[in-house]
C-alpha cells in the first residue's frame, strides 16, 4: 500500500493548492475554537468545495455533539476526525449518524496506551496515533510533541494506522523507516508560526516522506 499523506490545519486556498500539488492525499480543516488553526463551518464548507475531488477532505473536531455531526453532514467532508475523548460507544453512535468516514485519534505515551487501538479499529476507517498532550495543553493535538516510536512495536501489525505527533521535515523520513505506518499526518511541523502554514515546508515534508516510503 502506498503511503498516504495528510496535511492538517489548512486555512487558505493557496495552501490547499500547495499541499495537493505537492502530493497530499488528505486535506484537513480544524473546527475547534481553542486551536490556532480553527475555522468556522462556512469557511470549512467553502474550502471543502474548493478541494473537490482533488484530495480527500477531513474535518477535525473534538467531542462533537449530534447537532455538529449533522452540520458536518451538510458540508460533505470525506472524513471526520474525532480528536477528543470520544468513547467506543460514542464513536459507534457518530458512525451511525454521519455520512463521512471516520478517523479516531488516540494519544500515545506508553505501551498501555496501545490497548484501545483494537477496540476502536473495527468502527473507524483510520486509527490515528498522536503524542499524548502535555498536562498543561489546551488542545488534544497539534502540539508538536513526538512520542517514543519504539512503543509501536507492540501494536498488532494487521491494524493499519496513521502516525502523527511532532512530525516535521527533519524527522519524517526516520519515522517512516522505523515505524512503517500506512499513513502520516502533520500540522504544526509544516508551519512558520503557530497556525500559519509554510508552503516550502509542506513541499519538503511531502517530498521527504515520499522518498522514504519507496
Kinemage of the C-alpha trace (Angstrom):
@kinemage 1
@onewidth
@group {chain A} dominant
@subgroup {mainchain}
@vectorlist {calphas} color= white
{ca unk a 1} P 0.000 0.000 0.000
{ca unk a 2} L 1.362 3.408 -0.958
{ca unk a 3} L 1.978 5.743 1.954
{ca unk a 4} L -0.914 8.161 2.468
{ca unk a 5} L -0.093 11.743 3.476
{ca unk a 6} L -2.380 14.098 5.394
{ca unk a 7} L -1.694 17.806 5.798
{ca unk a 8} L -3.911 19.188 8.557
{ca unk a 9} L -4.887 22.621 9.774
{ca unk a 10} L -5.015 24.374 6.411
{ca unk a 11} L -6.847 27.691 6.277
{ca unk a 12} L -6.443 29.130 2.767
{ca unk a 13} L -6.997 28.143 -0.839
{ca unk a 14} L -3.343 28.903 -1.560
{ca unk a 15} L -2.121 26.364 0.988
{ca unk a 16} L -4.715 23.838 -0.161
{ca unk a 17} L -3.290 24.155 -3.672
{ca unk a 18} L 0.264 23.874 -2.361
{ca unk a 19} L -0.485 20.674 -0.444
{ca unk a 20} L -2.411 18.998 -3.243
{ca unk a 21} L 0.111 19.926 -5.917
{ca unk a 22} L 2.888 18.539 -3.691
{ca unk a 23} L 1.064 15.205 -3.411
{ca unk a 24} L -1.088 15.279 -0.275
{ca unk a 25} L -3.851 12.660 -0.188
{ca unk a 26} L -5.826 14.193 2.697
{ca unk a 27} L -6.506 17.861 3.407
{ca unk a 28} L -7.528 18.611 6.990
{ca unk a 29} L -9.552 21.519 8.365
{ca unk a 30} L -9.886 22.181 12.102
{ca unk a 31} L -13.142 23.077 13.836
{ca unk a 32} L -12.069 23.551 17.441
{ca unk a 33} L -12.114 27.043 18.910
{ca unk a 34} L -9.037 26.569 21.113
{ca unk a 35} L -6.863 25.744 18.114
{ca unk a 36} L -4.874 28.402 16.226
{ca unk a 37} L -5.994 26.547 13.101
{ca unk a 38} L -9.712 26.852 13.879
{ca unk a 39} L -12.132 27.667 11.070
{ca unk a 40} L -15.855 28.390 11.184
{ca unk a 41} L -18.183 25.966 9.438
{ca unk a 42} L -18.888 28.259 6.494
{ca unk a 43} L -15.149 28.643 5.871
{ca unk a 44} L -14.671 24.881 6.018
{ca unk a 45} L -17.573 24.355 3.624
{ca unk a 46} L -16.030 26.712 1.080
{ca unk a 47} L -12.645 25.008 1.323
{ca unk a 48} L -14.146 21.513 1.015
{ca unk a 49} L -15.832 22.647 -2.192
{ca unk a 50} L -12.536 24.130 -3.347
{ca unk a 51} L -10.695 20.837 -2.736
{ca unk a 52} L -13.365 18.973 -4.679
{ca unk a 53} L -12.216 15.583 -5.911
{ca unk a 54} L -8.538 16.545 -5.956
{ca unk a 55} L -7.969 15.116 -2.457
{ca unk a 56} L -9.963 13.771 0.465
{ca unk a 57} L -11.215 16.486 2.830
{ca unk a 58} L -11.130 15.943 6.577
{ca unk a 59} L -12.830 17.926 9.336
{ca unk a 60} L -11.058 17.636 12.689
{ca unk a 61} L -13.254 18.125 15.749
{ca unk a 62} L -13.242 17.408 19.478
{ca unk a 63} L -16.139 15.613 21.206
{ca unk a 64} L -18.795 16.721 18.692
{ca unk a 65} L -22.467 16.574 19.654
{ca unk a 66} L -25.183 15.266 17.342
{ca unk a 67} L -26.053 18.738 16.078
{ca unk a 68} L -22.479 19.371 14.974
{ca unk a 69} L -22.305 16.000 13.232
{ca unk a 70} L -25.423 16.931 11.281
{ca unk a 71} L -23.817 20.242 10.306
{ca unk a 72} L -20.754 18.338 9.131
{ca unk a 73} L -23.005 16.074 7.060
{ca unk a 74} L -24.217 19.121 5.167
{ca unk a 75} L -20.630 20.090 4.335
{ca unk a 76} L -19.914 16.644 2.878
{ca unk a 77} L -16.328 16.009 4.006
{ca unk a 78} L -14.790 12.679 3.055
{ca unk a 79} L -13.690 12.103 6.657
{ca unk a 80} L -14.484 13.362 10.133
{ca unk a 81} L -11.547 13.152 12.539
{ca unk a 82} L -12.521 12.646 16.169
{ca unk a 83} L -9.710 14.080 18.256
{ca unk a 84} L -11.311 14.197 21.682
{ca unk a 85} L -12.176 11.701 24.418
{ca unk a 86} L -14.919 10.007 22.390
{ca unk a 87} L -15.644 6.530 23.770
{ca unk a 88} L -16.110 3.483 21.571
{ca unk a 89} L -19.859 3.729 22.187
{ca unk a 90} L -19.882 7.378 21.137
{ca unk a 91} L -17.888 6.563 18.020
{ca unk a 92} L -20.470 3.919 17.121
{ca unk a 93} L -23.261 6.485 17.567
{ca unk a 94} L -21.443 9.002 15.371
{ca unk a 95} L -20.772 6.330 12.754
{ca unk a 96} L -24.497 5.569 12.596
{ca unk a 97} L -25.394 9.225 12.082
{ca unk a 98} L -22.664 10.613 9.865
{ca unk a 99} L -22.217 10.365 6.126
{ca unk a 100} L -18.437 10.607 6.251
{ca unk a 101} L -15.787 8.039 7.043
{ca unk a 102} L -14.169 8.275 10.473
{ca unk a 103} L -10.671 8.828 11.800
{ca unk a 104} L -10.206 8.352 15.557
{ca unk a 105} L -7.160 9.941 17.157
{ca unk a 106} L -5.687 8.180 20.184
{ca unk a 107} L -2.961 9.650 22.429
{ca unk a 108} L 0.177 7.560 22.928
{ca unk a 109} L 2.773 7.924 25.643
{ca unk a 110} L 3.313 4.380 26.962
{ca unk a 111} L 2.739 0.778 25.868
{ca unk a 112} L -0.529 0.769 27.820
{ca unk a 113} L -1.895 3.467 25.540
{ca unk a 114} L -1.982 0.979 22.663
{ca unk a 115} L -4.687 -1.127 24.337
{ca unk a 116} L -7.620 0.977 22.999
{ca unk a 117} L -6.449 0.667 19.387
{ca unk a 118} L -8.001 -2.759 18.855
{ca unk a 119} L -11.247 -1.591 20.487
{ca unk a 120} L -11.712 1.389 18.157
{ca unk a 121} L -10.301 -0.174 14.997
{ca unk a 122} L -13.466 -2.112 13.948
{ca unk a 123} L -15.590 1.046 13.982
{ca unk a 124} L -13.390 3.574 12.192
{ca unk a 125} L -11.602 3.807 8.875
{ca unk a 126} L -8.348 5.054 10.367
{ca unk a 127} L -6.844 4.986 13.830
{ca unk a 128} L -4.523 7.986 14.202
{ca unk a 129} L -1.786 7.674 16.812
{ca unk a 130} L -0.761 11.042 18.224
{ca unk a 131} L 1.559 12.092 21.035
{ca unk a 132} L -0.142 12.385 24.409
{ca unk a 133} L -0.530 16.136 25.039
{ca unk a 134} L 1.389 17.859 27.850
{ca unk a 135} L -0.519 18.230 31.125
{ca unk a 136} L -0.950 21.968 30.609
{ca unk a 137} L -2.064 21.676 26.966
{ca unk a 138} L -5.285 23.412 25.922
{ca unk a 139} L -5.877 21.103 22.976
{ca unk a 140} L -5.518 17.334 22.444
{ca unk a 141} L -3.337 17.559 19.336
{ca unk a 142} L -1.282 19.878 17.177
{ca unk a 143} L 1.211 20.467 19.967
{ca unk a 144} L 4.323 19.460 18.045
{ca unk a 145} L 5.147 16.679 20.514
{ca unk a 146} L 6.883 13.445 19.455
{ca unk a 147} L 6.344 10.172 21.309
{ca unk a 148} L 8.642 7.157 21.558
{ca unk a 149} L 8.031 5.347 18.271
{ca unk a 150} L 9.532 2.095 19.625
{ca unk a 151} L 6.305 1.689 21.614
{ca unk a 152} L 4.535 0.842 18.364
{ca unk a 153} L 6.453 -2.408 18.004
{ca unk a 154} L 3.862 -3.851 20.392
{ca unk a 155} L 0.974 -2.893 18.108
{ca unk a 156} L -0.951 -5.571 16.188
{ca unk a 157} L 0.766 -5.488 12.756
{ca unk a 158} L -2.510 -6.246 10.969
{ca unk a 159} L -4.005 -2.888 12.031
{ca unk a 160} L -3.083 -0.066 9.630
{ca unk a 161} L -2.648 3.285 11.336
{ca unk a 162} L -1.900 6.924 10.679
{ca unk a 163} L 1.135 8.298 12.520
{ca unk a 164} L 1.045 11.819 13.919
{ca unk a 165} L 2.714 13.805 16.675
{ca unk a 166} L 5.602 16.170 16.116
{ca unk a 167} L 6.432 15.067 12.580
{ca unk a 168} L 8.418 17.575 10.541
{ca unk a 169} L 10.806 17.849 7.606
{ca unk a 170} L 13.764 16.729 9.723
{ca unk a 171} L 12.273 13.564 11.265
{ca unk a 172} L 9.617 12.289 8.870
{ca unk a 173} L 11.993 10.034 6.906
{ca unk a 174} L 13.230 8.369 10.113
{ca unk a 175} L 9.648 7.969 11.325
{ca unk a 176} L 8.590 6.210 8.149
{ca unk a 177} L 11.596 3.888 8.122
{ca unk a 178} L 11.282 2.996 11.812
{ca unk a 179} L 7.518 2.764 12.163
{ca unk a 180} L 6.351 1.936 8.619
{ca unk a 181} L 2.908 3.499 9.081
{ca unk a 182} L 0.226 3.225 6.419
{ca unk a 183} L -0.293 6.983 6.617
{ca unk a 184} L 1.232 10.080 8.209
{ca unk a 185} L -0.313 13.304 9.458
{ca unk a 186} L 1.333 16.684 10.007
{ca unk a 187} L 0.151 20.106 11.112
{ca unk a 188} L 2.479 22.210 13.276
{ca unk a 189} L 5.529 20.619 11.661
{ca unk a 190} L 4.900 22.485 8.400
{ca unk a 191} L 4.286 25.934 9.882
{ca unk a 192} L 6.457 29.056 10.136
{ca unk a 193} L 4.355 30.361 13.034
{ca unk a 194} L 1.638 28.787 15.168
{ca unk a 195} L -1.342 28.154 12.916
{ca unk a 196} L 0.371 29.576 9.815
{ca unk a 197} L 1.406 27.064 7.168
{ca unk a 198} L 4.701 27.305 5.271
{ca unk a 199} L 4.472 26.347 1.601
{ca unk a 200} L 8.119 25.299 1.302
{ca unk a 201} L 7.914 23.137 4.426
{ca unk a 202} L 4.815 21.421 3.037
{ca unk a 203} L 6.610 20.646 -0.213
{ca unk a 204} L 9.749 19.408 1.539
{ca unk a 205} L 7.779 17.319 4.030
{ca unk a 206} L 5.835 15.514 1.319
{ca unk a 207} L 8.972 15.051 -0.776
{ca unk a 208} L 10.932 13.581 2.160
{ca unk a 209} L 8.033 11.314 3.086
{ca unk a 210} L 7.550 10.068 -0.453
{ca unk a 211} L 11.237 9.287 -0.933
{ca unk a 212} L 11.457 7.489 2.438
{ca unk a 213} L 8.440 5.317 1.634
{ca unk a 214} L 9.853 3.936 -1.623
